[in-house]
Amino acid sequence: MTEKPNIAAPFIVAVVASILVYFGVVVLGKATMVIIGGSLAIAYVVWLLTSWRRPLDPKLVTLPYLILIAAELVHMAEEQLTNFPGSLATIFTIPSSFNLVAHAIILMGCVNAVALLALVAIRSSHQLPREIGAFVMWFYVIGPGMVNFVAHVTFPFIVHHWYFSGLVTVALPTIAGIVTMVQMLKSDAHGRATLRSAKVNADVAV
């Protein structure tokens, strides 16, 4: 018998995400949180349509997702070395609290730590952690993996210069993100097939 989606998960994710966006605006600035908040919103919708309803298969998603995290860390190392907060401050008004220390602790450290914990969560024997872990993975794929690329290729046009902090390595997490997304969608397709098969078997049994 397949599990029904836990109705508490969307509420918990929405509340926590809203709180994080609020404090993110205060610490990192509105411009930064447009990227992060937008990614959260897109991930929320995709997650509700896929992995909230059908669990991710760790065998399909673990390897590409780990490669995505590694690629994002390389990209963020370039941002750290070339002062991404300082570059962002040349085109947007950002709080003084968004500096290299905040970039290292919040974005490089905390975000990637949560991204790794999502892999543990999707292997949990409990439904709620599995569902929330799947949301975190969708956010990571869509945000650092894809939306971040759009932002980085746009910034040089705004500053009228060929280079903007992070531009050289931004394609790495994007490529890894696309591969991971394909595997996550493949996992969902398998989940759909399993549900259809279970329904057919139940109908036959009746």
N, C-alpha and C positions, 0 to 999 in steps of 0.2 A: 504494500500500500504506500503510495507516494505522499509526502508531506505537503500540506497546504502552506502557502507563504505566511510568515509570521507578521501579523498586522502591526505589531509594535515596531518592527524594524524601520519602516519609512518614517514614522513619527520621530524615533530616536535620531535617525540620520538627519532629518530636516532641522530638528532643534539644535543638535551639536554643530551642524554646518552653519546655521545662522549665527550662533554665538561666535564661532571661529571667524566668520566673515566680519562681524562687528569689531572684534578685537584686532583683526588683521588690518582693517581700515585705519585704526588708531595707531598701530605700530608700523605697518608697512606702507600705508598710504592708499588712496582710492585707486590710483592708476594700477598698482600692483594687484589689488583685490578685484579689479575688473577682470583681469586674466584668470585669477584663481577662482573668484566667485562664479564667473561664467562657466568655467570648467566644471565646477561643482554642480551647477544647475543642469548642464548637458549630461553629465555622468548620472545624475539622479534620475532623469527621464529614461536614459538607456538602461540603467540598472533595474528600474521598475518593470521595464518591458522584457528583460532577459533574466539576469542572475538572481533577482529577488524571487522569481517564480521557479527557476530551475537552477540547482546548485552547479557551480563550476566544477569541472573535472580537473583536479590538481595535476594529473598526469599530462594533460594537454597544455596547461597554461604556465606551469612552474618555470620551466627552462627559459622561454622567451621573456617572461616577466622579470626573472633575475637578470637577464642580459639588459633589459630595459633600465632597471635600476642602476646597473653598472655604467651604462651609457649616460644616464642622467647625471651620475656623480662626476664623470669626466667632464661633461658640459658645465656643471656647476663649479668645477675646479677652475675652468677657464674664466667663468664669471668672477670667481673670487680673486683670481690673479689680475684681472683687468678692471676690477672695481665696478661691478655691475650697478650697485646702488648709486655710485657717483655718476655713472653714465646716464642712468634713468633720471637723475635729478637735473640733468641738462635740458630735458624736454618736458618733464612733469614736476609738479610741486609734490614732494614727498616729505614725510616727517623726518626730522633729524635722527629719530630712533631707528630708521631703516639705514643701517650702515653695514660695513663688512662683518662686524660681529653678529648682528642680527641675521644677516644672510647665511653665515656659517652655522649658527645655532638653530635658527628656526627653519630655514629652507633646506640647507644641506643636511643638518642633523635630524631634527624632529620629523620633518616630512618623510625623509627616506627611512627613518626608523619605523614609522607607522606603516609605510609601504611594505617593509619586510614582515612586520607583524601580521599583515593581511594574509600572507601565505600560510602562517600558522593558523589563523582564524578559519580559513576555508577548509582546513583539515579537521576542525573541531568536531566532536561528536554531538555538539549542541547546535541547534538550528540558527539561533540568533547571531552568534559570532560568525557563522558561515555566511550569512546574508550580509552582515555589515562589512565583513572582510571583502566580499565580492564588490560592494560599493566602492571601497577604498581602491581596489584594483582598477575599476572603471575610471575613477577620478584620475588615477596616476597615468593610465593609458591616454586619456583624453587631454588632460592638462599638460604635464611635463612632456608627454609623448607627441601631442599634435597642436593644441592651441598655442603652446609656447613657441612652436616653429613659426606660426603665422605672425606672432608678435615680433619675433627676432628679425624676420626678413622685412618687416615693415619699418622698424626703427631706423635703419640706415637712410631710408628715403626722408624721414622726418628731420634727421640731423644733417642731411646732405653730405654724407660721408660714406665711403664704401664699407667701413667697419663699425660695428657696435658690439659692446661687450657680450661675449657668448656666441657670436655669429659663426665662428669657425667650426664649432663642434655641435651646433644645435641639430644638425641632420642626424646625428648618431641616435639620440633617443627617439627621434621621429620615425626612423626606419624600424627600430626595435619596437616602437609603440604600434606601428601598423601590423607587424608580424604578430605581436601579442594580441591585438584586437581580432585578427583573423582566427587565432586559436580560441579566443573567448567566444566568438560567434560560432565556431565549430562545436565547442562544448555545448553551447545553448541548442544548436541544431540536434545534437545527440540527445540532449535532455527532452526536446520536443518529441523526438522519435520514440523515446522510452515511454513518455506519457501516453502517446497514441497507442503504442503496443499494449500498455497496461489497461487502457480503456477498452480496446478490442477484446482482450482476454476476459475482462470483467463482463462485457456484454455477452460473450460466448458462454461464460459460466452461468449467467442468468438464464 
